[in-house]
Amino acid sequence: MSWPLAANVSLLFTEHSLPDRIAAAASAGFDGVEIQFPYELAAADLAKQLASSAMPLALINLPAGDLMSGGPGLAGVPDRVEAFRQALDQALRYAERARPQRVNILPGRLIEGVEPEAALDALVANLQHACPAFESLGIDVTFEAINRLDMPGFLIATPAEQMKVISRVGHPNLSAQLDLYHMAKMGVPIREAIAELSGSIGHIQFADVPARGAPGSGGLDFAEAFSALAAVNYNGWLAAEYRPAGSTASDLAWIGDWRDKGWIRSPANSE
């Protein structure tokens, strides 16, 4: 079994401007792109760049407030419901033009003084609000578990925690984004993580461990991971979200190796 390959151009090809990263990813043999927070670029301009490179937009994140600067974010904060709704409205307007296949919602960090159950209640309610809104556009919703070493206090960090949220939300337009790097950092065996989320995985991201580098720079067993994904009939994207050691173009030897092993499709056969 093989999968289409996306480049996360928030981390890859940063030697180029954001619009030019899309063409660079296409030239390097990727089948599509994802962008963490694309909102600095007008949605119409992004759509034009995607079309000119014939590259689908696999995923973007919903705006996450102060999360990336060390704050708690929006989705799991009980007193930031209005801010979450504003972020949702922004993402919906953007998605209408840019047409991502999926929008990922970051649960965020637990605020000091807020009980975990209250934070989870907020997250569940926000996801229940977001799922039908994006469903009306034909866009899927995912949410992500992030390891608590890189982001202390992150609200959702394991597949078990993701499955509890999915069960509580109870909406068919919600699935889990599974990042192999974050699971390895949490010490969760990759095959167990994939098996636990079987049938509920909407998107896969990867980087090697421990330094979040390119495949082959660390010790993550990608053969084991892809065997496990095939066993649960995962049919979505594999998205490279790692930090290149130098320029991205000089750190892509793994693509040919993966293609030779049949893990990723040749560009001509990609969807």
C-alpha positions, 0 to 999 in steps of 0.5 A: 500500500502506498500514499500521497506525500505532502510537504508542510511548507511552514517548515520545509522550503523556507529558503523561499517565500511562502508562495514560492514554496508550493512550486518548490514542493512540486518540483521536489516530487511532493504531491501536495502541500499543507500549511500550518497557518496560511493566513498571512497570504490572501486566500485567493492568492494561495488558491492561484499558487496551488492551481498554477502548480497543480498542487492540492492543499491537504491541510491547514490549521484553524487560527490558534491564538497565542498557542505558538508563542507559549500561551494556551491557545483557543480550543480548550480554554473555557473563557475563550469561546468567543475568540474561538468562534472568531477564529472559526469564522476566519478559517471558514472564510479562508477555506471557501477560497483556498479549499483545503481538504482538511482543517486541523484544530489544535486543542492547546494547553491546559491553563493553570487554575482550570480543571482538565474536565472543564478544558475538555468540555470546552474543546468538545463543544468547540469541535461540535460547533466546527464540524458541521460548519466545515462539513457544509463546505465539504471539508473534513476536521481533524484535531491533533495530539502533541507531546508534552515534552515539546509543549508542556501541559498540552491538553491532548497528547495520546491516541487514548485521549483523542478517542475519548474526545471523538466519542464525546463529540459524536460527529462523523466529520471529526477524525484524528490527526496522528503525528508519528513524531509526537507519538514517539516522543510520548513513548507510545508505540507507533503500531499501538497508536495506529491500532487504537485510532483505527478507523478514526485517522484523518491525516498523518504527519511525520518527522524522525525522532528525537530531533524532529529531523528528516526521515533517516536522521533518527530512530523512528521505524517508518517501515513498522509505521507504514505496515501498521497503517496498511493494516488499518487501511489508512488511505489519506496523506503522509505529510512531512513536517520536519526541520531540515538540517540545511536547505530542504532540497539537500535533505530529500534523499529519503523520498526516492528511497520511500518510493523504491520501497512502495510507501509513497506514490509516484507523482503521476499516480497521485490523487 
